[in-house]
Amino acid sequence: MQLESSRKLNARSPAHFRRRLLQWYDANKRDLPWRKNTNPYNVWLSEIMLQQTRVAAVIDHYQRFLKRFSTVEKLAKAREASVLAAWSGLGYYRRARMLHAAAKKIVREHESNFPPTSAELRNLPGIGRYTAAAIASISFQEPVAVVDGNVERVLGRVSGKHIGGERVWEFAGQLLDANRPGDFNQAMMELGATVCLPHQPTCPACPVSNFCRTRGALARVEKPSRQKKRTIQYALDFRDGSVFLVQRTRTASLMASMWELPELNTTSSVPYLTLRHSITVTDYTVQVVRQPAPQGASGKWVPVSRAGTLPLTGLARKILRKAGII
């Protein structure tokens, strides 16, 4: 796709678009902790955390994680269990394992220095095209564009058509400000996240509305939701200042090696507390029963003082917090 495909944009020149967008970003960008500096470790950590997770949910986790593992060297030296414990509550724990593996590789093969180009960054575990471009442009000012859902939506409305695949990356690259690539990429994402919203865009507040061919009319094509519903029960066995927990196997497909409450095979008992929880495509009604762990359950008694430091599943942490145990 060439820039000329958008007549509105062509009429006012890409340079004007870039200037207006960056002026708006400089004046209106959100005060987020990972924007305090362009340290590649901080940028990388925030980008991995923000995958499949809302900004509001990431802020506290980011600050606590960075306090515990302030450098890539400290992260590389940490035990996996410690990394998973610090990650607990963010979900999608494969991200944490890949983060840990990449830290080890950076320390071992790159003398603790992040590779400065997007091409080199993509050789690290867990870093794909988007994340590599974000780190390279923000931390090293490489003139490479990023495309996430927010950027794709902005470009679709500017061009007046649904675009995707390699074409949207080409369009983003043509529009990129090569003098301020990191700021421009963040400005595009910020615009999509705060103004050019999927369903109710605030077009009067948009700094580049004159370049838009749809004024919000072009909705993003989304796949229909296929959320499943399920009810599950867990036993909360808590006595003498300790709680009984079980550990998932290292080969489990989800949340391997994480600690949780023992699951019950029946949902007939009267629950002590009930909560909602979602994992991937399933919405769970979670019932927690105050009773001894099922006979034969392979687990151990964990002092409450230690429970919060274990790599708990997000659901287990949610249950123990609601029960007032941690």
C-alpha positions in Angstrom: 0.0 0.0 0.0 1.3 3.4 -0.9 0.5 6.6 1.0 -1.2 7.9 -2.2 -4.0 5.4 -1.5 -5.4 7.9 1.0 -6.3 11.0 -0.9 -7.0 13.0 2.3 -3.5 12.1 3.7 -1.9 12.9 0.3 -3.6 16.2 0.1 -2.1 17.4 3.4 1.3 15.6 3.2 2.6 12.9 5.6 4.9 15.5 7.1 2.0 17.5 8.4 0.4 14.3 9.8 3.5 13.5 11.7 3.9 17.0 13.0 0.4 17.2 14.3 0.5 13.8 15.9 3.8 14.3 17.7 2.7 17.8 18.9 -0.4 16.1 20.4 1.6 13.3 21.9 4.1 15.6 23.5 1.2 17.5 25.2 -1.1 14.7 26.0 0.7 11.4 26.5 -0.2 9.4 29.6 2.3 9.4 32.5 3.2 5.8 32.5 6.1 4.4 34.5 7.9 2.8 31.6 8.0 6.1 29.8 10.4 7.6 32.5 13.3 6.6 30.3 14.2 4.6 27.2 16.3 1.9 28.9 15.8 -1.2 26.7 15.3 -3.4 29.8 12.4 -1.3 31.0 10.9 -1.0 27.5 11.2 -4.7 26.9 9.6 -5.6 30.3 6.7 -3.3 29.7 6.0 -4.5 26.2 6.0 -8.2 27.3 3.7 -7.4 30.2 1.3 -5.4 28.0 0.8 -8.3 25.6 -2.8 -9.5 26.2 -3.1 -7.3 29.4 -4.7 -3.9 29.9 -2.4 -0.9 30.8 -4.2 -0.4 34.2 -3.5 -3.9 35.2 0.2 -3.7 34.3 1.3 -0.6 36.1 1.5 -2.1 39.7 2.9 -5.4 38.4 5.6 -3.5 36.4 6.7 -1.5 39.3 6.9 -4.4 41.7 8.7 -6.6 39.2 11.2 -3.9 38.4 11.8 -3.4 42.1 12.6 -7.1 42.5 14.5 -7.5 39.3 16.0 -4.1 38.6 18.4 -5.2 35.8 18.6 -7.9 33.2 21.5 -9.5 35.1 19.3 -9.9 38.3 16.5 -11.4 36.2 18.8 -13.8 34.5 20.2 -15.0 37.9 16.8 -15.5 39.5 15.2 -18.9 39.9 12.3 -19.5 37.6 10.0 -20.0 40.6 10.9 -16.5 41.8 10.1 -15.0 38.4 6.8 -16.8 38.2 5.9 -15.6 41.7 6.6 -12.0 40.7 4.6 -12.4 37.5 1.6 -14.0 39.3 -1.6 -12.2 38.5 -0.7 -11.2 35.0 -1.6 -14.6 33.5 -0.2 -16.2 30.3 2.8 -17.4 32.2 4.7 -18.5 29.1 5.5 -14.8 28.7 7.4 -14.9 32.0 9.3 -18.0 31.1 10.3 -16.5 27.8 11.3 -13.3 29.5 13.5 -15.3 31.9 15.1 -17.3 29.0 15.7 -14.1 27.0 17.4 -12.5 30.0 19.8 -15.4 30.3 20.6 -15.2 26.6 21.2 -11.5 26.7 23.6 -11.9 29.7 25.3 -15.0 28.3 25.6 -14.1 24.6 25.5 -10.3 24.5 27.4 -9.4 27.7 24.2 -8.0 29.2 23.7 -5.6 26.4 20.4 -5.6 24.4 20.9 -6.0 20.6 20.2 -2.6 19.1 18.3 -3.7 15.9 14.9 -5.2 15.5 16.3 -8.0 13.4 18.7 -9.0 16.2 16.1 -8.6 18.9 13.8 -11.1 17.1 16.4 -13.8 17.8 15.6 -13.6 21.5 13.0 -15.9 23.1 9.5 -14.4 23.2 10.3 -11.4 21.1 8.3 -11.1 17.9 8.1 -8.5 15.2 6.1 -6.0 17.1 8.1 -6.2 20.4 11.4 -6.0 18.5 10.3 -2.9 16.6 9.0 -1.3 19.8 12.3 -1.8 21.6 14.5 -0.9 18.7 12.6 2.3 17.9 12.1 3.5 21.5 15.5 2.6 22.9 17.8 2.8 19.9 15.9 5.1 17.6 15.9 2.6 14.7 13.4 3.9 12.1 11.1 0.9 12.1 7.4 1.0 12.5 5.2 -0.9 15.0 1.8 -2.4 14.3 -0.5 -3.5 17.1 -4.3 -3.4 17.2 -4.4 0.3 18.0 -2.1 1.2 15.1 -3.9 -1.0 12.7 -7.2 0.7 13.6 -5.8 4.2 13.1 -4.3 3.3 9.8 -7.5 1.6 8.6 -9.5 4.8 9.4 -6.9 7.0 7.8 -6.9 4.9 4.6 -10.6 4.3 4.6 -10.3 0.5 4.2 -9.6 -2.6 6.2 -5.9 -3.5 5.8 -3.9 -6.1 7.4 -0.9 -8.5 7.0 2.2 -7.2 5.3 0.3 -4.2 3.7 -0.4 -2.6 7.1 3.2 -2.9 8.1 4.3 -1.2 4.8 1.8 1.6 5.3 3.0 2.1 8.9 6.6 2.2 7.7 5.8 4.8 5.0 4.0 7.1 7.5 6.8 6.7 10.2 8.7 9.8 11.4 12.3 8.7 10.9 13.6 11.5 13.1 11.5 10.4 16.1 10.6 6.8 15.4 10.1 5.8 19.1 7.9 8.8 19.9 6.0 8.4 16.7 5.2 4.7 17.3 4.1 5.5 20.9 2.0 8.4 19.6 0.2 6.1 17.1 -0.5 3.5 19.9 -1.6 6.3 22.3 -4.0 7.7 19.7 -5.6 4.3 19.2 -5.8 3.6 22.9 -7.2 6.9 24.1 -8.9 8.6 21.1 -9.4 6.4 18.0 -11.3 3.8 20.0 -12.9 0.7 18.5 -16.5 1.6 19.1 -16.8 5.2 20.4 -13.9 7.2 19.0 -13.7 10.8 20.3 -13.1 12.3 16.8 -13.4 16.0 18.0 -10.3 15.4 20.2 -8.3 13.8 17.4 -5.2 15.8 16.4 -5.2 14.2 12.9 -9.0 14.1 12.2 -8.5 16.1 9.0 -6.6 13.2 7.6 -9.3 10.6 8.5 -11.5 9.2 5.7 -14.0 7.6 8.0 -14.4 9.7 11.1 -14.8 6.5 13.2 -17.2 4.7 10.8 -14.8 2.0 9.9 -15.1 -0.6 12.7 -12.5 -3.2 13.2 -13.5 -6.6 11.9 -13.5 -8.8 15.0 -14.1 -12.5 15.3 -17.3 -13.5 17.2 -16.7 -14.4 20.8 -16.7 -18.1 21.6 -16.5 -17.8 25.4 -17.4 -21.0 27.2 -18.9 -21.1 30.7 -17.9 -23.6 33.4 -18.4 -24.0 37.2 -15.5 -25.3 39.2 -14.9 -25.9 43.0 -11.7 -25.7 45.0 -11.1 -26.8 48.6 -9.8 -24.2 51.0 -8.1 -26.1 53.8 -6.7 -23.5 56.2 -5.6 -24.2 59.7 -2.9 -23.2 62.3 -1.6 -20.4 60.1 -1.0 -22.6 57.0 -2.9 -23.4 53.8 -2.9 -26.6 51.8 -1.7 -26.1 48.2 -0.9 -28.4 45.3 1.6 -27.8 42.5 0.9 -28.3 38.8 3.3 -30.5 36.9 6.2 -29.1 34.9 4.6 -30.6 31.8 1.1 -29.0 32.3 -0.1 -27.2 29.2 -1.2 -24.1 31.3 0.7 -22.6 34.2 3.2 -25.4 34.6 4.8 -25.7 38.1 2.4 -23.1 39.6 0.8 -23.6 43.0 -3.0 -23.6 43.5 -5.8 -24.9 45.8 -6.8 -28.5 45.2 -9.7 -28.8 42.8 -12.8 -30.8 43.7 -14.4 -33.3 41.4 -17.9 -32.3 42.4 -19.8 -29.0 42.7 -22.4 -30.2 45.2 -21.0 -28.6 48.4 -22.2 -25.2 49.6 -19.5 -22.7 48.8 -17.8 -20.5 51.3 -17.2 -17.9 48.7 -17.9 -17.5 44.9 -16.0 -15.4 42.3 -15.6 -15.1 38.6 -12.5 -15.8 36.6 -11.6 -15.9 32.9 -8.8 -17.9 31.3 -8.4 -17.7 27.5 -11.9 -18.6 26.1 -13.5 -19.9 29.2 -15.5 -17.9 31.9 -15.4 -19.7 35.2 -17.8 -19.5 38.1 -15.4 -20.4 40.9 -16.8 -21.9 44.1 -14.5 -22.2 47.1 -15.5 -24.7 49.9 -14.0 -24.7 53.4 -13.2 -28.3 53.8 -10.2 -30.7 54.1 -8.3 -31.3 50.9 -9.5 -34.3 48.9 -8.1 -37.6 50.2 -4.9 -38.5 48.4 -4.3 -34.9 47.1 -0.5 -34.5 46.5 0.4 -31.2 48.0 1.8 -29.6 51.1 1.0 -27.2 54.0 2.4 -23.8 53.3 2.7 -21.1 56.0 0.6 -18.0 55.2 3.8 -15.9 55.6 5.3 -17.9 52.6 2.2 -18.4 50.5 2.4 -14.9 48.9 5.9 -15.5 47.7 5.2 -18.7 45.9 4.4 -18.7 42.1 0.6 -19.0 42.6 -1.8 -19.1 39.8 -3.7 -15.9 39.3 -6.9 -17.7 40.4 -5.3 -19.1 43.6 -3.9 -15.6 44.5 -7.4 -14.1 43.9 -9.0 -16.7 46.1 -6.5 -16.3 49.0 -6.8 -12.6 48.9 -10.6 -12.7 48.9 -10.5 -15.1 51.8 -8.2 -12.7 53.7 -5.4 -15.2 53.9 -2.8 -13.2 52.0 
